[in-house]
Each structure stands twice: as C-alpha cells, then as structure tokens.
C-alpha cells in the first residue's frame, strides 16, 4: 500500500516566503521560477491584474510545497 507523503514544513516556509519551501525541497529551478513570476506580478500591479495573478502564484506555490 502506497501512502502519499506531505511536506508540512516546506509549506510553512512557503507561506511566509514564497518559493522557500521548494528551495528547501531541493527544487531550485521551481523556486527561481516562482520568484520570477512574483516579480512579474509585482510589475503588473500597476495595471491591477498583478494582484490577482500574484495571489494565484502564491496559492499554487503553497499547494505545491505541501504536496509536490
């Protein structure tokens, strides 16, 4: 029987600093991609779509840190 493992500690790290949970798990390229996406979202906040996209990226990386 295969049991799915979760990673609660990386999820806690990612809650406070996006991408840190992926970095702790050794997923360097994924963490870098998250940081780049959040910088792009920061620039897009000037046209207001960045707030929504930033939240989506943050929520996805949190989910990924917990389950990935």
Beta strands, then each sheet from edge to edge (+ up, - down):
end
